[in-house]
Amino acid sequence: MKYNCDMIADLLPLYIDNACSPSSAEIVEQHLSECEACTKLCEDMKKSEIMIDRSIAKERDEVLTKQAKFFKRRSAIAGCIIGAILALPILICLIVNLATGAGLTWFFIVLAAMFIPTSLIVVPLMAVEDKFFWTIISFTASLLLLLGVCCIYSGGDWFLIAATSVLFGLSIPFMPFVVTAKPVAKRIGNNKLLLLVSTYTITYLLMMICIGIKDGSSDFVKYTFAYSIMPMLFMWSLFAIIRLPKWHGLIKAAVCILVSAIIFFFNDTVVLLIFNSKLYIPAPAFNFDTYENINGTLCWSVLIAGVMLSAIFGTAGLIKSKSNNKKEISK
C-alpha cells in the first residue's frame, strides 16, 4: 500500500463529509480498495455520523415542538384574557339593561358588536393554522350577525341588501386569500381562479337581485343588465384567456389587453343598444368640445393604445415561443 493507515484515518472524516480535495478523495478510495481495516473504520464512522445526525435532528424536533407548544399556550392565554376584557362591556350592558327595566333591548346589539373585535383579535391568537383565513371567515360572520341584529331591533327590511353588499364588497379584496388558504385550496385543486370569478359573479348578482326586489322598479332589471353585461363579459373573458389556452404568457397578456380595449370601446354601444335599440359607434373626433366628443376620444384612444400594446406583447410572445421551441428541438 502506498499510504499508511494513520494518514488515511486522518483523512476519513473529511472524505465522509465530502470536504476534502478530489486528489485526497482519490487517495482515500484507492487505499480503501486495498485495506480491509480502513474500510471497516470508514463504515463505522459513517454509521456513527448517521446516528449523530439522527440524534441532532431528534433534539431539534423536540425543541421546535416544545417551543410551538409554548407559543400556542401563550397565545391561548392571551386570547382568553382579551376575550374576558371584551366580555366586560357585555356584562355591564346586561346589568344596566336589567337595572333600568329596559329588558334585553340594545344588549343584543352590543353583544353582536363585540364579536367583531373578537374575530380580529382573539381568533388570530387562538387559531393554530391558517390564522388569516379563519380571521376573514369569523369577521364576515360577525359583521353579518351585527347587521341582522340591528335590522331586527330597528324593525327594518334591509338586511338582505346590506348582507349581500357586504359579502360582495369583502369578497373583492379577501377572496384571493380565501381560495389559496389550505382548507379551501386542498379541496378545489386547480380551480382557484374559477372559484374566485364565480364568487364575484354570484355575490354581485345576489346583491343586485336583493336591491331590485327592494326597489320594485320595472326599469331596474333593464338598467342592471345594461350596465353589468360588459364588466361581467370582461371578467369572464380574462378568466377564459388566462385559464384555458396553453399559450405563452406574453401572448396571453396581448390578448387580455386587446379584449379589454375592445370591451371598453363597445361598452356604451351595448348600453345604448339595450336602451334605445339603436347602434352607436363612438366617433373619432379627438377633441373635447362636447361630452360625446370627449367620450369618443377616450374610447378611440384606449382602443388604439390597446391594439398597439397587444401587438408589442404578441410579437414578443411569438418570438419567445419560437426560441423555446428551437431549444426543445435542439435538446
N, C-alpha and C positions, 0 to 999 in steps of 0.2 A: 504493500500500500504506500502511496506517495506521501500522504499526510498522516500525522499521528492522531490518535483518538481524542487527546486532550484539546487540540486545536479545533477539531470538528465539534466537540461538546460545547466549546465557547461560541461557535457559530450557529448551533442549532436553534437557540431562542430567536435569533434574527431571521433564520431561514423559515421557521414555522410562522412568524409574523409577517413574512414577505417584506422584510425591512433591509435585507442585505442586497449587495450588488449582484448583477447577473453572473459575473465571474465567480463570486463566492458561492452563489447558489449552485453553479455547475460543479464546483469543487466538492461541496457537501453531497450532492446527488451521486457523484462518481464514487465517493468514499462509502456512502450508504449501500451502494450496489455490491461492494466488496466486503463490508464489515457487518456481521450479524449483531454484534453487541451495540454498535452505534445505531443500527436500525431499530432495535428494541428500545433503546433510550429515546429515540425520536418519537416512536409510537406512544411511549409512556408520557412523554412531555406533552404531546398533542392531547391525550386523554385528560391529563391534569388541567390543561388550559381550558378544555371544554367544560370541565367540572367547575372551574373558577368562573368562567363566563356565565354558566347557568346560575351559580350562586349569586353573582353580582346582579344578574337580571331578576332573580327572585327577590333579592333585597330591595332592588329598585321598585319593583311592582308593589311590594309590601309598603314601602314608604309612600308611593303615589296613592295607594288605596287608603292608607291612614290619613294622608293629607286631604284627599277627596271627602272622606267621611267627616273630617274635622270641619271643613268649609261648609259642607251640607248641613251639619249640625248647627254651625254658627248662623247660616242663612235662615234655617228653620226657626231658631230662637229669635233672630231679628224680625222675621216675618210675624211671629206670634206677638212680639212686643208692639210692633207697628199696628197690627190688627187690633190689639187691645186699646191702643191710643185712639184709633179710628172709631172704636165702639163707644167711646165716651160721649161724643155728641149725640149718638143714637139713644143712649141711656138717658141723657139729660133731656132730650126732646120727649121721650116717653114719660118721664116724671112730670115735666111741665104740662104736657097734654092732659094727663090724668089729674093733676092737681088743679088745673083751671076748669075741669069739667068739659073740655073740648072733645074728649074721646080720642080716637086714633085717626084724626083727620090728616093734617100735614105731616104726621110722624112717618107715614109710609113713603112720602116724597123724600124726606131726609134719609130714611133707611136706604132707598134705592139710589140716592145720590152718592152715598158713602161707598157703594160698590165700585164707583168709577176710580177714586184714588186707590182703593184696594186692588183693583185689576192692574193698575200701573205701578204699584209699589210692592204689594205683598206677593202677587203671583210670580213676578220675576225672581223673588227671593226663594219661594217655595218650590218652583218648578226645577226638576232635576236636569232635563234636557229640553232643547228647543224653546228656550225662555221667551224669545221674541214672538214665536208663533202662538204660544199659549197666552201671552200678554195681549196680542191683537184679538184673539178669539174672546177672551174674557172682557176686554174693554168694549168690544162691539156688543156683546150680550148685555153688559151692564148699562150701556147707553140706551139700548132698545128697551130695557126694563124701566129705566127712568122715564123715557118718553111715554111708555104705556101707562105707568102710574100717574104721571101728570095729566095724561089725556082722560083717564078715568075720573080723577078728582076734579078736573075742570069741566067735566061733562061734555067734552068735545068729541068730534068725529074725524079728527085729523091724524090719528095715529098711523094709518097705513101710508099716507102721503109722507109723513115725517120719517117713518121707518124705512120705506123703500128709498127715499132720498139719501138717508144716512148710509144705507147699505151700498148704494151706487157711489156715493162720494168717498167712502172709506175703501171701497174695492179698487179704486183707481191707483192710489199710492201703495196699498198694502197687499194686494193680490199677488204681485210678483214674489213677495217674501213668503206668502202662504203656499203657493204652488211648489216652491223649492224647499220647503220645510220637510224633514224626514217623514213625519206621519202622513203627509199628503203625497210626497214625491214617490215613495215606495209603492203606493197604490195606483198611481196614474201612469207611471213609467215615462215614456217619451211624449206623453200628451199634455205636457205642461202648458205650452202655448195655446193649444186648443181649449183647455180649461180656462185659461186667462181670458181669451177673447170671448168665450161663451159666457163667462161670468159678467163681463162688461155689458154684453148684449142683453142678457136676461135681467140684470138689475136695472138697466136703463128702461127696458120695455115695461117691467113691473112698475117703475116709478111713473112713467107716462100713462099707463093704464089707470093707476090709482088717481092721478091728477085729472085724467079725463072723466072718470066716474064722478069725482067731486065737482068738476067744472060743469058737466052736463050740457055743454055746448055742442051743437051738431057740427060745427066747423073745427072742433078741436082735433078730431082724428085726421082731418084733411091737412091742417097745419102741421101736426106732429109728423105725419107721413112725409110731407113735402120737405121739411127741414131735417129729417132724420135719415132719409134714404141714402143720401150721398156720404155722410160721415160713416154710416154702417157699411156701405159699399167700400169705402176707403179702408176701414179697419180689417174687414174680411179679405179684401184683395191683398193687402200686405201680408196677412196670415198665409194665404194660399201661395204667394210668391216665396216667402221665407221658408215655409214648412214643406211644401210639396216638391218643387223641381230640384233635381240634383245638379244645379249649376254652380259655377264659380261664384264666390262671394261678391266680387265686383260686378258681375253680370246681374246678380240679384239686386244689388244696390241700384244699378242703372234702371232696371225695370221698375223698382219701387219708386224712384224719382219720377220716371215718366208717367206712371199710373197716378201718382199724387198730383202732378201738374195737370193732367187731363181731367181728373175728378174735380179739382179746384176750378178749372176753366169752365166746365159744364154744370157747376153747382146751381147757378142762377137759372140756367136753361131748364133744368129739371124742375125747379121750384115754380117758375112761371108757366111751364107746360102743364103742371098739375093744377095750378090756379086758373089760368086763362085759356088753356088748351091751344096756345099759340107758341110757335117755335121762335126762340130768341137766341141769337148768337151775339156775344159781346163784340162791339165794333172796335177795330184797332185805331182809335182816334189819337192816342198818345198825347193828350192834353188834359188839363184839369179844369175846363170851363164849367162843366155840369157834373152832377153825380153820376150820370150814365157814362160820361166820358172817363171819369175817374175809375169807375168800376171796370170799364173795358180796357183801359190802360193797365190796370193792375192784373187783370186776367191774362192779357196777352203777354205781359212782362213775365209772369210766373210760367206760362206755357213755353215761351222761348227759352228762358233760363233752364227750365226742366229738361227740354229737348237737348240743349247743349251739354248740360251736366250728364245726362243719361248717355249721350254719345261718347263723352270722355270716359266715363266709368265702363261702359260697354266695350269700347275699344281696348282699354287696359285689361279688362277681364278676358277678352278673346286672346290677347297676346299672352297673358299668363297661362291660360288653358292650353294653348298650343305648346308653350315652353314646357309645361308639366307633362304633356303627352309625349313630347320628344324625349324627356328624361326617363319616363317609364319604358319607352320602347328601347332606349339605349341600354337600360338595365337588363 
